[in-house]
């Protein structure tokens, strides 16, 4: 009885090791085949190439160049404007370093504006929100510039009056009455 249990136990472990070994061997073959280039795989006879392996085509440099640049965003205060060179110098807070920095933003005829018609209407001290991208030559090119207009608080006009408590019979200011 003990011999039977021992035989069953050894058989079960052997089966587990056999299955694990085969799985590991297949994974090793796939990984090594994936590491080969397409030319190396096609040069091998068909019998040597595992049927499950597919080699992805290599990325072409032309396709990588066609990807659009990432749009960046900055919000800050205009330090200087240069309408002749179509540039703005903007002071902003870099939250990663907790420090103030400055960035030069260029504009072109494709730049859109909100609350302004052109760079000529943007003045030193204005707050702006700018969507821009970094061009191939390293310039920060504005896609959209939004001029932040300060909210104006309307002052009450002189003709408007605020309600005043009417004086009491003694012609003195009304005093609040406290009930006990």
TORMAR-230451 format. One line per field, with one value per residue: x, y, z of N, C-alpha, C in turn; residue number from 1. Coordinates in nm, 2 decimals, padded with zeros to 4 digits, m for minus. Example, Ala and Ser with C-alpha at 12.3 -4.5 7.8 and 13.67 -1.06 7.14 Angstrom:
TORMAR-230451
nx <- [01.32  01.28]
ny <- [m00.57  m00.22]
nz <- [00.78  00.71]
cax <- [01.23  01.37]
cay <- [m00.45  m00.11]
caz <- [00.78  00.71]
cx <- [01.32  01.29]
cy <- [m00.33  00.00]
cz <- [00.78  00.79]
k <- [1  2]
//
This chain:
TORMAR-230451
nx <- [00.08  00.19  00.39  00.25  00.13  00.36  00.45  00.25  00.27  00.53  00.49  00.31  00.46  00.66  00.51  00.42  00.67  00.75  00.55  00.59  00.86  00.83  00.66  00.83  01.04  00.91  00.84  01.10  01.19  01.01  01.08  01.35  01.31  01.16  01.34  01.50  01.57  01.35  01.47  01.65  01.48  01.34  01.55  01.60  01.52  01.18  01.10  01.24  01.15  00.93  00.58  00.41  00.52  00.53  00.67  00.70  00.68  00.96  00.97  00.94  01.15  01.03  00.77  00.77  00.85  00.62  00.45  00.25  00.35  00.36  00.11  00.17  00.11  00.08  00.04  00.05  00.21  00.25  00.57  00.72  00.66  00.71  00.62  00.73  00.90  00.71  00.68  00.64  00.73  00.68  00.62  00.60  00.48  00.67  00.55  00.67  00.92  00.87  00.93  00.97  00.96  01.07  00.94  00.98  00.75  00.66  00.47  00.26  00.09  m00.10  m00.18  m00.43  m00.65  m00.80  m01.01  m00.86  m00.73  m00.49  m00.13  m00.06  m00.24  m00.19  m00.05  00.22  00.21  m00.04  m00.24  m00.21  m00.31  m00.17  m00.16  00.08  00.33  00.64  00.85  01.02  01.27  01.31  01.17  00.91  00.60  00.31  m00.02  m00.27  m00.37  m00.50  m00.62  m00.65  m00.91  m00.95  m01.19  m01.44  m01.56  m01.87  m01.93  m02.16  m02.39  m02.41  m02.67  m02.81  m02.92  m02.85  m03.05  m03.15  m03.18  m03.48  m03.50  m03.59  m03.86  m03.74  m03.56  m03.31  m03.07  m03.19  m03.21  m03.12  m03.36  m03.37  m03.50  m03.60]
ny <- [m00.12  00.12  00.14  00.17  00.43  00.58  00.53  00.65  00.91  00.98  00.95  01.15  01.39  01.36  01.39  01.66  01.79  01.72  01.84  02.11  02.15  02.12  02.33  02.55  02.51  02.56  02.84  02.95  02.89  03.05  03.31  03.33  03.32  03.54  03.74  03.73  03.88  03.96  03.89  03.70  03.50  03.43  03.33  03.08  02.73  02.62  02.42  02.46  02.69  02.80  02.75  02.92  03.17  03.51  03.76  04.10  04.38  04.59  04.92  05.21  05.48  05.70  05.69  05.74  06.01  06.13  06.15  06.36  06.65  06.68  06.86  07.13  07.32  07.64  07.88  08.21  08.53  08.80  08.91  09.04  09.17  09.11  09.22  09.24  09.02  08.84  08.72  08.63  08.68  08.49  08.47  08.21  07.97  07.69  07.40  07.16  07.22  07.42  07.69  08.01  08.06  08.15  08.16  08.17  08.23  08.17  08.30  08.24  08.27  08.08  08.08  08.10  08.33  08.42  08.65  08.85  09.00  08.98  08.95  09.21  09.32  09.22  09.29  09.39  09.24  09.13  08.84  08.52  08.22  07.96  07.73  07.53  07.40  07.22  07.30  07.15  07.28  07.36  07.57  07.72  07.70  07.88  07.76  07.83  08.13  08.26  08.54  08.64  08.81  09.05  09.01  09.25  09.43  09.56  09.88  10.01  10.25  10.61  10.69  10.48  10.36  10.23  10.04  10.20  10.19  10.32  10.60  10.59  10.71  10.90  11.02  10.90  10.65  10.33  10.07  09.74  09.51  09.30  09.00  08.85]
nz <- [00.00  00.08  m00.11  m00.34  m00.30  m00.29  m00.55  m00.70  m00.62  m00.71  m00.98  m01.03  m00.97  m01.16  m01.40  m01.37  m01.38  m01.64  m01.80  m01.73  m01.81  m02.09  m02.16  m02.08  m02.26  m02.50  m02.47  m02.46  m02.72  m02.87  m02.77  m02.86  m03.13  m03.18  m03.13  m03.36  m03.68  m03.95  m04.19  m04.11  m04.03  m04.26  m04.41  m04.30  m04.33  m04.39  m04.21  m03.98  m03.86  m03.61  m03.62  m03.48  m03.46  m03.54  m03.72  m03.66  m03.89  m03.93  m03.79  m03.99  m04.06  m04.19  m04.12  m03.85  m03.85  m03.94  m03.73  m03.53  m03.35  m02.99  m02.82  m02.60  m02.30  m02.15  m01.89  m01.80  m01.73  m01.95  m02.02  m02.21  m02.55  m02.89  m03.17  m03.42  m03.46  m03.41  m03.14  m02.80  m02.47  m02.19  m01.84  m01.61  m01.37  m01.28  m01.19  m01.12  m01.03  m00.85  m00.92  m01.08  m01.42  m01.76  m02.09  m02.44  m02.69  m03.02  m03.29  m03.57  m03.90  m03.87  m03.61  m03.37  m03.20  m02.89  m02.74  m02.84  m03.14  m03.27  m03.22  m03.17  m03.00  m02.75  m02.44  m02.22  m01.90  m01.93  m01.87  m02.01  m02.18  m02.34  m02.60  m02.74  m02.96  m03.00  m03.25  m03.53  m03.55  m03.29  m03.19  m02.99  m03.09  m03.11  m03.11  m03.02  m02.86  m02.57  m02.44  m02.12  m01.99  m01.73  m01.48  m01.44  m01.18  m01.11  m00.98  m00.75  m00.86  m00.81  m00.78  m00.68  m00.37  m00.05  00.18  00.48  00.83  00.97  01.18  01.53  01.73  01.90  01.74  01.71  01.62  01.54  01.79  01.84  01.97  02.24  02.33  02.63]
cax <- [00.00  00.28  00.46  00.15  00.12  00.49  00.46  00.16  00.33  00.64  00.44  00.24  00.57  00.72  00.42  00.43  00.80  00.75  00.47  00.66  00.97  00.79  00.62  00.95  01.11  00.84  00.86  01.24  01.20  00.94  01.16  01.46  01.27  01.11  01.46  01.56  01.51  01.27  01.56  01.71  01.37  01.31  01.66  01.59  01.42  01.05  01.08  01.31  01.08  00.81  00.46  00.34  00.60  00.51  00.77  00.64  00.77  01.04  00.92  01.01  01.18  00.94  00.64  00.80  00.86  00.49  00.37  00.23  00.42  00.27  00.07  00.20  00.02  00.14  m00.04  00.14  00.20  00.34  00.68  00.75  00.61  00.79  00.53  00.81  00.94  00.60  00.72  00.59  00.80  00.58  00.66  00.50  00.53  00.69  00.50  00.76  01.03  00.82  01.00  00.92  01.05  01.02  00.94  00.95  00.65  00.65  00.34  00.26  m00.04  m00.20  m00.21  m00.56  m00.65  m00.92  m01.02  m00.76  m00.73  m00.35  m00.03  m00.05  m00.34  m00.14  00.04  00.30  00.13  m00.16  m00.24  m00.24  m00.31  m00.12  m00.14  00.19  00.40  00.78  00.87  01.15  01.38  01.32  01.09  00.78  00.51  00.17  m00.14  m00.38  m00.34  m00.62  m00.59  m00.74  m00.95  m00.98  m01.33  m01.47  m01.67  m01.94  m01.95  m02.30  m02.40  m02.44  m02.82  m02.86  m02.90  m02.87  m03.15  m03.10  m03.29  m03.54  m03.48  m03.71  m03.93  m03.65  m03.47  m03.18  m03.06  m03.26  m03.13  m03.19  m03.43  m03.34  m03.61  m03.55]
cay <- [00.00  00.23  00.14  00.22  00.57  00.63  00.52  00.75  01.04  01.00  00.96  01.29  01.48  01.34  01.45  01.80  01.84  01.70  01.95  02.24  02.15  02.14  02.47  02.63  02.50  02.64  02.98  02.98  02.89  03.17  03.43  03.34  03.34  03.68  03.82  03.73  03.97  03.90  03.83  03.57  03.40  03.39  03.25  02.95  02.64  02.63  02.32  02.51  02.81  02.76  02.79  03.02  03.29  03.61  03.87  04.23  04.45  04.70  05.06  05.29  05.62  05.80  05.68  05.81  06.15  06.18  06.17  06.50  06.69  06.69  07.00  07.17  07.43  07.72  07.99  08.30  08.67  08.85  08.99  09.13  09.13  09.15  09.19  09.23  08.88  08.75  08.65  08.67  08.62  08.47  08.42  08.11  07.89  07.55  07.34  07.05  07.27  07.54  07.81  08.09  08.05  08.23  08.09  08.25  08.16  08.23  08.29  08.25  08.30  07.98  08.09  08.15  08.41  08.44  08.78  08.94  08.98  08.95  08.97  09.35  09.36  09.16  09.39  09.35  09.23  09.05  08.70  08.45  08.08  07.93  07.60  07.54  07.28  07.25  07.27  07.07  07.37  07.38  07.69  07.70  07.77  07.89  07.72  07.91  08.22  08.31  08.65  08.64  08.94  09.05  09.04  09.38  09.44  09.68  09.96  10.06  10.39  10.70  10.70  10.36  10.38  10.11  10.07  10.24  10.18  10.44  10.64  10.58  10.84  10.99  11.07  10.84  10.53  10.22  09.98  09.61  09.48  09.17  08.94  08.77]
caz <- [00.00  00.09  m00.23  m00.44  m00.28  m00.34  m00.70  m00.75  m00.59  m00.80  m01.12  m01.04  m00.98  m01.30  m01.50  m01.35  m01.43  m01.78  m01.86  m01.70  m01.90  m02.23  m02.16  m02.07  m02.39  m02.61  m02.44  m02.49  m02.86  m02.92  m02.74  m02.94  m03.27  m03.19  m03.13  m03.49  m03.77  m04.06  m04.29  m04.06  m04.02  m04.40  m04.46  m04.24  m04.39  m04.33  m04.11  m03.86  m03.81  m03.54  m03.69  m03.40  m03.45  m03.64  m03.70  m03.70  m03.97  m03.86  m03.81  m04.09  m04.01  m04.25  m04.04  m03.72  m03.88  m03.97  m03.61  m03.49  m03.22  m02.88  m02.78  m02.47  m02.25  m02.05  m01.85  m01.73  m01.75  m02.05  m01.98  m02.32  m02.68  m03.00  m03.28  m03.54  m03.48  m03.37  m03.03  m02.67  m02.35  m02.08  m01.71  m01.56  m01.26  m01.31  m01.06  m01.09  m00.95  m00.77  m00.95  m01.19  m01.54  m01.87  m02.21  m02.56  m02.77  m03.15  m03.35  m03.72  m03.95  m03.83  m03.46  m03.34  m03.08  m02.82  m02.68  m02.91  m03.28  m03.31  m03.11  m03.14  m02.89  m02.62  m02.37  m02.10  m01.78  m01.96  m01.85  m02.13  m02.18  m02.47  m02.65  m02.83  m02.99  m03.02  m03.39  m03.56  m03.53  m03.15  m03.14  m02.93  m03.19  m03.06  m03.19  m02.97  m02.75  m02.51  m02.36  m02.01  m01.95  m01.59  m01.45  m01.39  m01.07  m01.12  m00.86  m00.74  m00.91  m00.70  m00.76  m00.60  m00.22  00.03  00.28  00.61  00.93  01.00  01.32  01.61  01.76  01.96  01.63  01.72  01.55  01.60  01.86  01.83  02.09  02.28  02.41  02.74]
cx <- [00.09  00.36  00.37  00.14  00.25  00.50  00.37  00.21  00.45  00.59  00.37  00.35  00.64  00.64  00.42  00.56  00.81  00.67  00.53  00.78  00.94  00.74  00.73  01.02  01.04  00.85  01.00  01.25  01.13  01.02  01.28  01.42  01.22  01.23  01.53  01.49  01.43  01.36  01.62  01.60  01.35  01.43  01.67  01.49  01.29  01.03  01.14  01.23  00.95  00.69  00.39  00.40  00.56  00.60  00.70  00.74  00.84  00.97  01.00  01.03  01.08  00.81  00.66  00.80  00.72  00.40  00.36  00.30  00.31  00.24  00.10  00.11  00.10  00.04  00.05  00.11  00.30  00.44  00.72  00.68  00.70  00.71  00.61  00.85  00.83  00.63  00.67  00.69  00.71  00.65  00.56  00.57  00.55  00.66  00.59  00.87  00.99  00.90  00.94  01.02  00.99  01.03  00.91  00.86  00.65  00.51  00.36  00.12  m00.14  m00.24  m00.35  m00.56  m00.79  m00.91  m00.91  m00.77  m00.59  m00.26  m00.01  m00.14  m00.29  m00.03  00.11  00.20  00.00  m00.14  m00.28  m00.23  m00.28  m00.10  m00.03  00.25  00.55  00.80  01.00  01.27  01.40  01.24  00.96  00.68  00.37  00.07  m00.26  m00.34  m00.47  m00.58  m00.70  m00.78  m00.99  m01.13  m01.35  m01.58  m01.74  m01.96  m02.10  m02.30  m02.44  m02.59  m02.88  m02.83  m02.92  m02.97  m03.09  m03.22  m03.35  m03.52  m03.60  m03.76  m03.84  m03.55  m03.33  m03.18  m03.13  m03.17  m03.20  m03.25  m03.40  m03.45  m03.55  m03.62]
cy <- [00.13  00.25  00.20  00.38  00.64  00.64  00.63  00.89  01.08  01.02  01.10  01.39  01.48  01.41  01.60  01.86  01.82  01.81  02.09  02.25  02.18  02.28  02.57  02.63  02.57  02.79  03.03  02.99  03.01  03.30  03.44  03.37  03.49  03.78  03.82  03.83  03.89  03.83  03.70  03.46  03.34  03.31  03.11  02.86  02.65  02.53  02.37  02.63  02.76  02.82  02.91  03.16  03.38  03.72  04.00  04.30  04.56  04.83  05.14  05.43  05.72  05.80  05.76  05.96  06.21  06.20  06.32  06.53  06.70  06.83  07.02  07.29  07.51  07.84  08.08  08.44  08.71  08.94  09.09  09.08  09.18  09.12  09.18  09.09  08.78  08.66  08.71  08.60  08.61  08.41  08.33  08.04  07.75  07.47  07.21  07.10  07.38  07.66  07.88  08.08  08.13  08.14  08.18  08.17  08.24  08.21  08.29  08.28  08.20  07.99  08.15  08.23  08.41  08.57  08.88  08.91  08.94  08.97  09.12  09.39  09.30  09.26  09.33  09.35  09.15  08.91  08.62  08.30  08.04  07.78  07.61  07.41  07.31  07.20  07.19  07.15  07.41  07.50  07.64  07.78  07.76  07.84  07.80  08.00  08.27  08.42  08.65  08.78  08.95  09.08  09.17  09.37  09.57  09.75  10.00  10.21  10.48  10.72  10.59  10.39  10.25  10.14  10.10  10.23  10.31  10.48  10.62  10.71  10.94  11.05  11.02  10.71  10.42  10.12  09.85  09.58  09.33  09.12  08.85  08.65]
cz <- [00.00  m00.05  m00.34  m00.42  m00.32  m00.49  m00.76  m00.73  m00.68  m00.94  m01.13  m01.05  m01.11  m01.40  m01.49  m01.41  m01.58  m01.85  m01.84  m01.79  m02.04  m02.25  m02.17  m02.20  m02.50  m02.59  m02.48  m02.65  m02.92  m02.89  m02.83  m03.09  m03.28  m03.19  m03.27  m03.58  m03.88  m04.16  m04.24  m04.06  m04.16  m04.46  m04.41  m04.32  m04.32  m04.21  m03.97  m03.79  m03.74  m03.61  m03.61  m03.41  m03.57  m03.62  m03.75  m03.79  m03.89  m03.89  m03.90  m04.03  m04.06  m04.17  m03.91  m03.74  m03.90  m03.84  m03.57  m03.36  m03.11  m02.84  m02.63  m02.43  m02.15  m02.02  m01.77  m01.77  m01.86  m02.00  m02.09  m02.45  m02.78  m03.13  m03.41  m03.57  m03.44  m03.25  m02.90  m02.57  m02.24  m01.96  m01.66  m01.44  m01.30  m01.18  m01.03  m01.00  m00.85  m00.79  m01.07  m01.30  m01.65  m02.00  m02.33  m02.65  m02.90  m03.20  m03.50  m03.77  m03.92  m03.68  m03.45  m03.21  m03.02  m02.74  m02.73  m03.06  m03.34  m03.19  m03.08  m03.02  m02.75  m02.56  m02.26  m01.98  m01.80  m01.92  m01.97  m02.10  m02.32  m02.49  m02.75  m02.86  m03.02  m03.17  m03.41  m03.54  m03.38  m03.10  m03.08  m03.01  m03.13  m03.16  m03.15  m02.86  m02.70  m02.41  m02.25  m01.97  m01.80  m01.58  m01.39  m01.29  m01.09  m00.99  m00.86  m00.78  m00.79  m00.68  m00.68  m00.45  m00.15  00.14  00.41  00.70  00.96  01.15  01.40  01.65  01.83  01.87  01.65  01.64  01.62  01.67  01.85  01.97  02.12  02.37  02.51  02.76]
k <- [1  2  3  4  5  6  7  8  9  10  11  12  13  14  15  16  17  18  19  20  21  22  23  24  25  26  27  28  29  30  31  32  33  34  35  36  37  38  39  40  41  42  43  44  45  46  47  48  49  50  51  52  53  54  55  56  57  58  59  60  61  62  63  64  65  66  67  68  69  70  71  72  73  74  75  76  77  78  79  80  81  82  83  84  85  86  87  88  89  90  91  92  93  94  95  96  97  98  99  100  101  102  103  104  105  106  107  108  109  110  111  112  113  114  115  116  117  118  119  120  121  122  123  124  125  126  127  128  129  130  131  132  133  134  135  136  137  138  139  140  141  142  143  144  145  146  147  148  149  150  151  152  153  154  155  156  157  158  159  160  161  162  163  164  165  166  167  168  169  170  171  172  173  174  175  176  177  178  179  180]
//
